Amino acid sequence: MLLSAAERGDREPPLPPPPLIPKPTPMPANRLGGRDPYRLRRSRTPPTGETKVPAKVPVNVTVKGSLAPLPLMASTEWTVGDLVEAAVRQYVKEGRRPALLPPSAAATADEFGLHYSQFSLESLDPKERLTWMGSRSFFLCPKQRKQNSKEEELKKDVPFSWLQFMDFLL
């Protein structure tokens, strides 16, 4: 009868250790033509001294009453009016709330004002180019429209009315 090595009490020979994996070594800089592969690349300025202007830049436009800013890729050739139209178009396309326009209305730069922040009172000139803005974050709010209400019509008809007196008290 044949017995196995474990049954006979013999020990099995130990397994050989696994082969060692050689540690990778970086390639010397002299083999790469003097370039160090681990150094961060730096942007180089053109030899003529001119600075390159990117074709498109990321811009954030926060719309009044909206929860989050609207990210856009704006061309450096655009004017402020072009950015307003693109921002309103994208805002309506995404269906964000509060709604700015009725669904059938077209966005024009005359109906909205673009500001540097919500605390700046003066809106930017719609003909100014984005390249010279100095900022990539803007605040968009609709311009106030003058609407003739019934109270205003009453004020025009009557020289002195109680409505005018009540406005004075408020």
C-alpha positions as CSV (number, residue, x, y, z in Angstrom):
1,M,0.0,0.0,0.0
2,L,1.3,3.4,-1.0
3,L,1.2,6.2,1.6
4,S,1.5,9.8,0.8
5,A,4.2,11.9,2.3
6,A,1.8,13.6,4.8
7,E,0.6,10.2,6.0
8,R,4.1,8.9,6.4
9,G,5.1,11.9,8.5
10,D,7.5,13.2,6.0
11,R,7.7,17.0,5.4
12,E,7.3,18.4,2.0
13,P,10.2,20.5,0.8
14,P,9.5,24.3,1.2
15,L,8.5,26.3,-1.9
16,P,11.1,28.6,-3.3
17,P,10.5,32.3,-2.6
18,P,8.9,34.4,-5.4
19,P,11.2,36.2,-7.7
20,L,11.9,39.8,-6.8
21,I,10.4,42.4,-9.1
22,P,13.0,45.0,-10.0
23,K,12.2,48.6,-8.9
24,P,11.6,50.9,-11.9
25,T,14.2,53.6,-12.2
26,P,13.5,56.9,-13.9
27,M,15.2,57.6,-17.1
28,P,18.1,60.0,-16.7
29,A,17.6,63.5,-18.1
30,N,20.6,63.2,-20.4
31,R,18.9,60.4,-22.3
32,L,15.8,62.6,-22.9
33,G,17.7,65.3,-24.5
34,G,18.1,67.5,-21.3
35,R,14.3,67.4,-20.5
36,D,13.2,66.2,-17.0
37,P,10.0,64.2,-17.4
38,Y,8.9,64.8,-13.8
39,R,9.2,68.6,-13.9
40,L,6.0,70.5,-14.5
41,R,5.7,72.0,-17.9
42,R,5.6,75.8,-17.9
43,S,3.7,77.7,-20.5
44,R,6.1,79.6,-22.7
45,T,5.5,83.0,-24.1
46,P,6.0,83.5,-27.8
47,P,9.4,84.9,-28.7
48,T,7.9,88.1,-30.1
49,G,6.7,89.2,-26.6
50,E,3.0,89.0,-27.6
51,T,0.7,87.1,-25.2
52,K,-1.6,84.5,-26.7
53,V,-5.3,84.9,-26.2
54,P,-7.3,81.7,-25.9
55,A,-10.1,81.2,-28.4
56,K,-12.7,80.5,-25.7
57,V,-12.8,81.1,-22.0
58,P,-15.0,79.6,-19.3
59,V,-17.4,82.2,-17.8
60,N,-19.9,81.9,-15.0
61,V,-23.1,83.9,-15.1
62,T,-25.3,84.1,-12.1
63,V,-28.9,84.9,-12.9
64,K,-30.9,86.9,-10.4
65,G,-33.0,84.5,-8.3
66,S,-31.2,81.4,-9.6
67,L,-29.6,78.9,-7.2
68,A,-26.4,78.2,-9.1
69,P,-24.3,80.0,-11.7
70,L,-24.6,79.2,-15.3
71,P,-21.3,77.9,-16.8
72,L,-20.6,79.0,-20.4
73,M,-17.8,78.8,-22.8
74,A,-17.5,82.3,-24.3
75,S,-15.4,83.3,-27.3
76,T,-13.0,86.1,-26.7
77,E,-14.4,87.9,-29.7
78,W,-17.8,88.2,-28.1
79,T,-19.2,91.5,-26.7
80,V,-21.2,91.8,-23.5
81,G,-24.4,91.8,-25.5
82,D,-23.4,88.4,-27.1
83,L,-22.7,87.0,-23.7
84,V,-26.1,88.1,-22.3
85,E,-27.9,86.6,-25.3
86,A,-26.0,83.3,-24.9
87,A,-26.6,83.2,-21.2
88,V,-30.3,83.8,-21.5
89,R,-30.6,81.3,-24.3
90,Q,-28.8,78.6,-22.3
91,Y,-30.8,79.4,-19.1
92,V,-34.1,79.0,-21.0
93,K,-32.8,75.9,-22.8
94,E,-32.0,74.2,-19.4
95,G,-35.4,75.1,-18.1
96,R,-34.0,76.8,-14.9
97,R,-36.2,78.6,-12.4
98,P,-37.3,81.3,-12.0
99,A,-38.3,81.7,-15.7
100,L,-36.9,84.8,-17.3
101,L,-38.9,84.9,-20.5
102,P,-42.1,83.5,-21.9
103,P,-41.2,80.4,-23.9
104,S,-41.9,82.1,-27.2
105,A,-39.9,85.3,-26.5
106,A,-36.4,85.9,-27.9
107,A,-33.6,87.0,-25.7
108,T,-32.2,90.4,-26.4
109,A,-29.4,92.3,-24.7
110,D,-31.6,95.3,-24.2
111,E,-33.9,93.5,-21.7
112,F,-31.1,92.4,-19.3
113,G,-28.2,94.1,-17.5
114,L,-24.9,92.3,-17.0
115,H,-23.0,93.4,-13.8
116,Y,-19.7,92.4,-12.2
117,S,-21.5,91.3,-9.1
118,Q,-25.0,91.6,-7.6
119,F,-23.7,94.6,-5.5
120,S,-22.5,96.7,-8.4
121,L,-25.1,99.3,-9.5
122,E,-23.8,100.1,-13.0
123,S,-24.4,97.6,-15.7
124,L,-21.7,96.8,-18.3
125,D,-21.8,98.4,-21.8
126,P,-23.3,95.8,-24.2
127,K,-20.8,96.8,-26.9
128,E,-17.7,96.2,-24.8
129,R,-15.6,93.1,-25.6
130,L,-15.1,90.3,-23.2
131,T,-11.3,90.3,-23.6
132,W,-11.0,93.5,-21.7
133,M,-13.4,92.7,-18.9
134,G,-10.8,91.4,-16.4
135,S,-13.4,89.1,-14.8
136,R,-15.0,85.7,-15.7
137,S,-17.8,85.9,-13.2
138,F,-20.8,88.0,-13.9
139,F,-24.3,88.7,-12.6
140,L,-27.3,88.9,-14.9
141,C,-30.5,90.7,-13.9
142,P,-33.6,91.8,-15.9
143,K,-33.9,95.5,-16.4
144,Q,-36.9,97.2,-14.7
145,R,-39.7,97.9,-17.1
146,K,-42.0,100.8,-16.6
147,Q,-45.6,99.6,-16.7
148,N,-48.6,101.9,-16.6
149,S,-50.8,100.6,-13.8
150,K,-54.3,101.8,-12.9
151,E,-52.9,103.7,-10.0
152,E,-50.5,105.7,-12.2
153,E,-53.4,106.5,-14.6
154,L,-55.5,107.8,-11.7
155,K,-52.6,110.0,-10.6
156,K,-52.4,111.5,-14.1
157,D,-56.1,112.2,-14.3
158,V,-56.7,113.7,-10.8
159,P,-54.3,116.6,-9.8
160,F,-54.6,115.7,-6.1
161,S,-55.8,112.4,-5.1
162,W,-55.8,110.3,-2.0
163,L,-53.5,107.9,-3.8
164,Q,-50.8,110.5,-4.1
165,F,-51.2,111.3,-0.4
166,M,-51.0,107.6,0.5
167,D,-47.7,107.3,-1.5
168,F,-46.4,110.2,0.5
169,L,-47.2,108.5,3.8
170,L,-45.4,105.3,2.7
